[in-house]
Amino acid sequence: MELRHLRYFVAVGREQSFTRAAETLHVAQPALSKQIQQLEEDLGLALIERGSRPVRLTEPGRLIFEQAIQILERVDDLRETGRRLRLAERNRFRVGFVASTLYGRLPEIIRGYRTKRPDVDLTLLELLTLEQIAALKEGRIDVGFGRIAIEDPAIARVLLRNERLIVAVPLGWDAGRRAPLRLRDLGDTPLIVYPKGARPNNADRILALVRAAGVRPPVIHEVRELQTALGLVAAGVGVCIVPASVERLRRDGVAYRPLDEETALIPVIMSYRKDDPSPEIGLILDCVREDYLREGIVFGV
């Protein structure tokens, strides 16, 4: 039994005529009659009273007719559900990001993307860079904005830019001074790093930077997130090395000092699945380039 057998039978039952049913279905009447016979043979039941004008269904035929209508309605519902799911999948775009990118250009980039794609259901998820890689491979996000270059054969990465690092210090620390610091100036100061979680992460990068400069902080406080780190800075617990864009966050009790070190850079990296054919990947990358051009930021450097 195939769906066409049920459709043909329902058409005959509704039209009460093989001729009209054949016209409605755009098939030849002999072919229609053969399909009904095949259905009767498959069920082992006579569904139509032979020779009746107009066509009448047998008692079993009426029961099968009602069941066939319900089955065809369910099939139509299934097709409509599939259509809606395809549309929803096509119009959904999920972006992962690390918290520090919110103080950079990410909000402006997302606004530019929304302007170009107002019909897309855009979802933003805060995830560590390592978590973004897993989420990309599992299909939970479509693109990720992170800070760590993690090698994975399934993931493509684009360096958007390298951002300067600065030092968040307690407001009363060398009050009023804006002179650049060197890493060696931090040798006797407790250091706060973030995030505390899946490795490698930003904390690893900062610790490698200070150790390469020969600095050994007396105390290292490792916290889960940037906001907590800045809270500890405001409390005078220590200092924290952060991307320069974080200075846009005017946190009470926190001042920012430039860091005079050639290697004091942190990348902004966009990651996506290598086999992803979505045009949205290229579109959001275009939004990055357009935003950087307006702001005078050199892309990829």
N, C-alpha and C positions, 0 to 999 in steps of 0.2 A: 504494500500500500504506500502511495506517495501523496503528497499534499494536493497535487493536481486532481487526483481521483476525488478527493473531498470537495474541491472547488467546483468541479464539473457537476457532481451530484447535487450540491447545494444550489447551483444555478438552475438545474432542471427542476428541483423542488420548488424554488421560488417562482420561476416563470411558468411552471406547470405545462411546459412545452419544450420538446427537444429542439424544434426549429428556432424558437426565440432564444433559448439558452445558447445554442450554437452561435447565433448572431451576436449575443452579448459577449461571449467568450472569444469571438473571432476565430472559430475553428469550424471545420467541416462537420456536418451532422453525423456521418458514418463514424468519424473518429471519436465524436462525443459518445455515441452509443457504445462503441467498443470500450471506452474508458469506464463507463457505468457497469458494463458486463464484467470487466476485470475486478471492479470493486466488489460486486456481488459474489464473484467466485472466491475472492480473498476472504470475505466474511462468511461465506457459506449461507447467505440469506438472499431472498428476493426482496429488493428494495422498492421496486416500481411495479404497479399492476399493469401487466402487458395488455395493450390494446385499449387502454382507458383514454378518453378524450373529454376534458383536458387530462393531462397526466396526473395520476393519483399515486401517492405513496402507500406502500403496505404498512401494516401496524409496526413491524420491525423497522421499516424504512423511516417512519416518522420519528422513532426514537434515535436512529442513527443520524437523521437530518439535524435534530437538535444538538446532538453531541458534536457533529461536524461543524456546525456554526460556532460553537464554543471553542473548538480547537483552532479554527481559522482566526477567530478574534484574538486568541492568545498568541498566535503566530504574528499577527499584525502588531500586537502590543510589544512583542519581543523585538520586532524590527524597529519600532519607534524608540524603544529603550536603547537599542544599539546605536541608532542615529543620534540620539541625545548624548550618549556617552562619547561617541566619536567627536561630536561638536564640542562637548565640555573639555575633552582631552586636548583638542586642537586649540582651544581658547584658554588654556590654563598655563601659567608660567610661574615656576617656583624658584625663589632666589634665596640662597644661603649667604650669610655674612658674619664676619667677626665684628664684635662690638666697636672696635676702634675705627672701622671704616665709616661708621655713622657720622663721625666728626670730620671726615674727609669730604669727598665729593659724591659719595653714594646717594644721599637723599636727592641731590640735584639730577643725578643720572637717572634715578628711578622716576622722578617727575617728568624728565624728557621722554622716557620710555612710555609712561602712561599717556602722554600727549599723543604719541604716535599710535598707540594701541589702546584706546579707551574701552574696547570691547573685551579685552583680555582680563581674566580673573587672576590678578597678581598676588602671590603669597610670599611673605618675607619670613625667614626663619633664622634666628640667631644660633649659629653653630661654630664651634672651633674648626680650624682648617682641616684637621684630621677627620673630624666628624663630617665635614662637607664631602670629603672623598668617598666615605662610606655611603652617604646619602645620595651622591651622584650615581654610584654603581647600583644602588638599590632602586633608583628612580624616584626617590622622595623629593629631590630638587633637580632643577634643570641647569643651573649655573651657580657657582659659588665665588664669593669675593673673600679672599683670605690673605694671610701674611707670610705663610711658610711654603717654600717650594718642595712639595712632596712628589716623588717619582712614583708613577703608577702607569703601566702600559695601557690601561683602559681610559686614562684621563689626559686631556689636552690642557695645557696651561698657556696663558698669555700674560706677560709682564706688562702691567698698565703703567707703572712708574715706580721709582724709588723715592721714598719720602724721608726727609730729614728726621732724626731723633732729637728730642729735647729732654730737659730734666724738670720734672714737677717737684717743687720744693715747698716746705712750709712757708706761709706768708711772711713770718717773722725772721726767716733764715736769710741773713745778709740783706736785711730790709732795704728796698729801694734800688738794689743793684741789678743791672741787666747785662753785665759783662758775660761773655761766653765762658762756660766751664770746660775743663778737660776731665777726662775720666779719672785721672790720677787725683783730681781734687776731691773725689768721692771716696777715697781710700779709707777714711775713718768714720764714714757715715753708714748707718744701717740702710740696706737696699730692699725695696719692696718690688716684687716681680709678680706678674700674672700671665696667663691664667694657671690655676692649679687644676690639672686634669690630664687628658689624653696627650701623650708625647709622640713626636716632637711638637713644640708649641712656641709661643712668643717668649716665655720665660727662658727656654733653652737658648734662644737667640741672644737675649740680653745678657745672660750669664756668660755665654761664650765671648761676647764683645768685651765685657769688663775684665774677664780673665786674660784675654789676649793682650790687654793693656797693662797687665801685671797688677791689677787691682784685686784685693781680697777683702770685701766688706766684712766688718766684724759680725754682723748679723744679716741674714737674708730672710725676709718674710715673704712667703709664697701664698697668694690669695687667689680666690676663684675668678674674680672679674675686675675689670678696669675701675668701675665705680668704687668698689671696696678699697682698691689700692689708693685712689685719690682721697678717700675718706681717711685712711691711715696717714697719708701725707699731711692732710689738714690738721690731724691730731698731733703732728710733730713726731710720729714714730720713725720716719725715715724719708728717703727720697725715692722717686720712681722714674725710670726712663721710658718715655712715651713718644708716639708719633707726633710730629709738629702740629697736625690738624687737631689734636686733642685740646690745644690751647683755646679753640673756639668754645669749649665748655668752660664757662666762667664759674668755677667751683669756689665757694667761699673758703678762705683759709689756705688757698693754694696759689703759688706763683710759678712762673715758668722761666727757665733760663736756657739760652741756646747751648748747644753742645759742639764744641770746636774739635771735631774728630772726622777725618776723611771717611772712615769706615762706619760712622754713625748713621747708617741708612737702614730703612726697613721697606721691603717691597709691598706693593699692592698687586695681587695676582688674581686673575679671573680663571676659573677652572670649569670645564664642561666635559661631557662624554665624547670621546673621539668619534663614535659612530652615530652621533645625534644629528639627524638631517634637518632639525627645526630651524626655520629662518629667523626665529626669535633670538638665537645665539648671535648671529651677525648683526641683528638690529640693535641689541643692547650694547654690543661692542661699538657700533656707530655712535650711539648715544654717549659713550665714554669719550670717544674722539672729539665729538662736537663740544662737549662740556670742557674738555681740556683745552681745546683751541680757544674758546671764549675766555678761559681763565689764564691763558698763557702758560699752561703746563705742558711740558714736552712729553708726548706719548712714548712709552716703552723705554724710558731712560730713568 
